[in-house]
Amino acid sequence: MAKQTKVTVPLLPLRGLLVYPTMVLHLDVGRDRSVQALEKAMMDDQYIFLTTQIDMNIDEPTTEDFYSMGTLTKVKQMLKLPNGTIRVLVEGVKRAEVISFTDEKEFYEVVLETFDDSETKESETEALMRTLLNYFEQYIKLSKKVSAETYSTVSDIEEPGRLADIIASHLPLKMKEKQRVLETLAIKDRLQLVIQTINNEKEVLNLEKKIGQRVKRSMERTQKEYYLREQMKAIQKELGDKEGKTGEIEDLTKKVEEANMPEHVEKTVIKELARYEKVPSSSAESSVIRNYIEWLITLPWSKETEDDLNIIKAEEILNRDHYGLEKVKERVLEYLAVQKLTQSLRGPILCLAGPPGVGKTSLARSVAESMGRNFVRISLGGVRDESEIRGHRRTYVGAMPGRIIQGMKKAGTINPVFLLDEIDKMSSDFRGDPSSAMLEVLDPEQNSNFSDHYIEETYDLSKVMFIATANDLSTIPGPLRDRMEIITIAGYTEIEKIHIAKDHLLQKQISENGLTKGQLQVRDDALKSLVRYYTREAGVRGLERQIASLCRKSAKIIVSGEKKKVIITNKNIEDFLGKKKFRYGQAETEDQIGVATGLAYTTVGGDTLQIEVSLSPGKGKLVLTGKLGDVMKESAQTAFSYVRSKTADYGIEEDFYEKYDIHIHVPEGAVPKDGPSAGITMTTALVSALSGKKIRREVGMTGEITLRGRVLPIGGVKEKTLSAHRAGLTTIILPKDNEKDIDDIPESVRNDLQFILVSHVDQVLEKALVGDEK
């Protein structure tokens, strides 16, 4: 590119327009400075410098607001228009660059350095020209904005620089890209730049074409589906065909009318039906909407069973199915009596708490039968996800309602007896706390507007009679426990177990094992042996398994033809079940030193604990074994401290803690044991071991101890007493404050036991130690 002599000419800034050399085009000039620059050019040699503004929105540009590289042009014609603007015809001459400004007052006048394109042609330049023309031809075929005649005109150009400029002027480029072509002085670089630019434009056009075709096909398919669907509707209407979606909508609408929903729910269902009708059956959303509508329709919103308020009949059913359990039966009958008087009552929320196998679940079923209500049960054991109770949001894949709503659908009425089994087995993790979600379900003040995430509409649970079951109340959070009325089922006495076995379990197992009453007879003394020597539990589940074993073995004998009738007595029961598994009564056979019998309460009922104390030469070290919890260890420390403070009173050496190491052990070391109720037992065992006095073998005791020797009340008196009775103890030492709990103990057990109420350890030792004159 040869540089030429510098020239001084007026400058005319352009907005949104760029002129290449050899281009001829019309311009409308209206700004004052531009008009004066044009007049100056006409007065001189008609040359004017055209350059483009960087920002076309500026009306009064300064020297910084336009590009320094532009085109030196010659004005061919000038015409003044009626509106005051001037129309000029200009022709681009050559590229030029501003060196300096000579005048900036009335118009811009600049000193330019101009550039000429070299006319030499090389083979590489020729190849670039051919490539550019080829690309431009392809671009014209893709783009409808450039006519085919333009290619004919362009293909005749032999100058490479001019060819690049003309083609660039026909491309829909941004102003920066056009300016970049103008500023590229080297011809090869300019050709390559335009080739690259036109290639990019080609790719964009190809993509636009593909997208356009895809959209067109999609629109055609949608229109076709709509047309066919309308045709199908018309055909179904003419044929009276109800199998299509039209018939389905009609069926669903009919079900909505029959469901007798609340007004706000019915509006929601009708709205969803309208959506379902519009959505294509092939769409994934169609099945989601359909499932939601089905749930709302099938849920019971107003259907309820009429309560059978015949209290005598209800009492007969409860007594027929369950022996004992007087408190629970009384509570259910109270509820029926109040409902009969008021004709309106919120459903109570009962919690049956007790060890496994005492009949909590079957009792709830009997309650439903006695009231004439539907029964539904859900198991909460192992539930860790809050969504199991409240349901999942409908936006999730595979969403469904929570277990409460599922249970209501299964029940089919709004007032069933709803059993929440194993409510103490719920746990929480990162997915939420289900026990917190249960608070709304079990709150009589809130459950009339229960909200499920899937259903979204409020649901009334206030007429439901909720019955929960639990083995261990300590694992139920306080707020949840506060919403329930706790009814404790401690377990069965020996007499009650024999009655249950005779009246219920035996008949059930005879029937289930294909026998008849005439083929198998189990005598009362055999049932007593079953209870005493083959089971040791609070409930009757193990007892039922032993009876089932008797039935199976009897069935084998009858089928093999050995006998036609089997009679089981106390004498031959070992032939069927083997040697006795338990010794009746765990009480010691003789009075011993340092061994006291304590009474404990576990999640599976009451139990007896043998607390042993042994002495060995040492320096007063206290060793505790038997997998004891923190509370039990503290009871041992308290008992030890109390005995040290009372050595003179109990005839114990004052410096025993300097001579002996004391080892306190509670057998069954694999079983965790905890609780405060072993305090007086440990104290008695310690005093016995240190004083050499024996402890009465028939005495069992329970109570918490303080450092001053006071005996504090404990819980689980009924369970502990039953376990003592099973173990063959005859005397029970209880804290005086637990006197009120003795009334809960069955009369048959109370008559066999002597209860000693104490308020101080001295009273315990007086009754427990042999020959203790105090």
Secondary structure as UniProt FT lines:
FT   STRAND          2..3
FT   STRAND          7..14
FT   TURN            21..22
FT   STRAND          24..29
FT   HELIX           32..43
FT   TURN            44..45
FT   STRAND          47..53
FT   TURN            56..57
FT   TURN            63..64
FT   STRAND          69..80
FT   TURN            82..83
FT   STRAND          86..103
FT   STRAND          108..116
FT   HELIX           123..142
FT   HELIX           148..155
FT   HELIX           160..170
FT   HELIX           175..183
FT   HELIX           187..239
FT   HELIX           245..259
FT   HELIX           263..278
FT   TURN            281..282
FT   HELIX           284..298
FT   HELIX           311..321
FT   HELIX           326..342
FT   STRAND          349..353
FT   TURN            356..357
FT   HELIX           360..371
FT   STRAND          375..379
FT   TURN            381..382
FT   HELIX           387..390
FT   TURN            394..395
FT   TURN            397..398
FT   HELIX           403..411
FT   STRAND          417..421
FT   HELIX           423..425
FT   TURN            430..431
FT   HELIX           434..441
FT   TURN            444..446
FT   HELIX           447..449
FT   STRAND          450..451
FT   TURN            453..455
FT   STRAND          458..459
FT   TURN            462..463
FT   STRAND          465..470
FT   HELIX           473..475
FT   HELIX           478..482
FT   STRAND          485..488
FT   HELIX           494..500
FT   HELIX           501..505
FT   HELIX           506..512
FT   TURN            513..514
FT   TURN            517..519
FT   STRAND          520..522
FT   HELIX           524..529
FT   HELIX           530..534
FT   HELIX           541..559
FT   TURN            560..561
FT   STRAND          566..568
FT   TURN            570..572
FT   HELIX           573..577
FT   STRAND          592..593
FT   STRAND          595..602
FT   TURN            603..604
FT   STRAND          605..617
FT   STRAND          622..625
FT   HELIX           630..645
FT   TURN            646..651
FT   TURN            654..655
FT   HELIX           656..659
FT   STRAND          660..665
FT   TURN            669..670
FT   HELIX           679..691
FT   STRAND          694..695
FT   TURN            697..698
FT   STRAND          699..701
FT   STRAND          703..705
FT   TURN            707..708
FT   STRAND          710..712
FT   HELIX           717..727
FT   STRAND          731..735
FT   HELIX           736..744
FT   HELIX           747..750
FT   TURN            751..752
FT   STRAND          754..758
FT   HELIX           761..768
FT   TURN            770..771
//
